Amino acid sequence: MADQKRVPKDWNFPNVDPNKVVEETLKEGGHTVNLLTGVQPTTGTAVSIPGHEQRIPVDLFSGEEVAKYINSPEHFAAATARPSRHLGTWVDSDEEGNKVAFADVSRVFKNTPEGNRRARLAMMANNQFAAFNFDNFVTEYNPLQQEVLNRAGGAPKLMEGEAERWVTSKEPIGQEVVFAETTEPQTVSQGRGRKKKVIPAGQGTFIFTGQGSQLQG
């Protein structure tokens, strides 16, 4: 891995060490920080701003790469435009299952009923896969995002009124529940040694929560 000890010469944020960003990302799985103040949020919900996500191969992920990312004019402007803007980094797998580092710019919404509603509205408007809440350390997936539905299997369709209810919900992030019906047959394992159960289309109910989805026959 590239040297992470030397702070890049073109790094313009004295309150943040880009090498620490890399270290914490690899150690904890993610890192969020306000570049202007150096403060890492411990409350609120982070929602990514579209158009700023960038993938960086893990073996190239370094302080130099973080500086290169944020010094790009569009990323720099977005990350420093308002006090609620933050640099976010995390590690995940790509479509081929390879570990990849991600960098983006996110907005942190207050951990209040109105902040929860606005965070969900931003998820919907930005077509984001999920949002992360720092208070409860949970992820809430966007049930209006097609990839979230695709991962559930069974081609689920949200029940009538569920989309509108979720978008306007003020419930804590990670605690809202959304219901959907399968539109294709779904095969479900019933445990080792037991025959798999086939649930016909329209007879399965997906319950989406902050931690993902669960199918009930």
PERARA-V763445 format. One record per backbone hydrogen bond with DSSP energy under -1.0 kcal/mol. NH is the residue of the N-H (numbers start at 1). CO is the residue of the C=O. If there is no record, write none. Layout:
nh:NH co:CO
nh:NH co:CO
This chain:
nh:11 co:8
nh:16 co:13
nh:21 co:17
nh:22 co:18
nh:23 co:19
nh:24 co:20
nh:25 co:21
nh:26 co:22
nh:27 co:23
nh:28 co:24
nh:29 co:25
nh:31 co:89
nh:33 co:87
nh:34 co:39
nh:38 co:34
nh:45 co:109
nh:46 co:132
nh:47 co:107
nh:49 co:105
nh:54 co:103
nh:56 co:101
nh:60 co:57
nh:66 co:62
nh:67 co:63
nh:68 co:64
nh:69 co:65
nh:70 co:66
nh:71 co:67
nh:72 co:69
nh:76 co:72
nh:77 co:73
nh:78 co:74
nh:79 co:75
nh:80 co:76
nh:85 co:82
nh:86 co:106
nh:87 co:33
nh:88 co:104
nh:89 co:31
nh:90 co:102
nh:91 co:29
nh:92 co:100
nh:94 co:98
nh:97 co:94
nh:100 co:92
nh:101 co:56
nh:102 co:90
nh:103 co:54
nh:104 co:88
nh:106 co:86
nh:107 co:47
nh:108 co:84
nh:109 co:45
nh:112 co:110
nh:116 co:112
nh:117 co:113
nh:118 co:114
nh:119 co:115
nh:120 co:116
nh:121 co:117
nh:122 co:118
nh:123 co:119
nh:124 co:120
nh:125 co:121
nh:126 co:122
nh:128 co:123
nh:131 co:140
nh:132 co:46
nh:133 co:138
nh:134 co:44
nh:138 co:133
nh:140 co:131
nh:142 co:129
nh:145 co:142
nh:149 co:145
nh:150 co:146
nh:151 co:147
nh:157 co:181
nh:159 co:179
nh:162 co:159
nh:165 co:161
nh:166 co:162
nh:167 co:163
nh:168 co:164
nh:169 co:166
nh:175 co:172
nh:178 co:208
nh:180 co:206
nh:181 co:157
nh:182 co:204
nh:183 co:154
nh:184 co:154
nh:186 co:199
nh:188 co:197
nh:194 co:191
nh:197 co:188
nh:199 co:186
nh:202 co:182
nh:203 co:200
nh:205 co:216
nh:206 co:180
nh:207 co:214
nh:208 co:178
nh:209 co:212
nh:210 co:174
nh:212 co:209
nh:214 co:207
nh:216 co:205
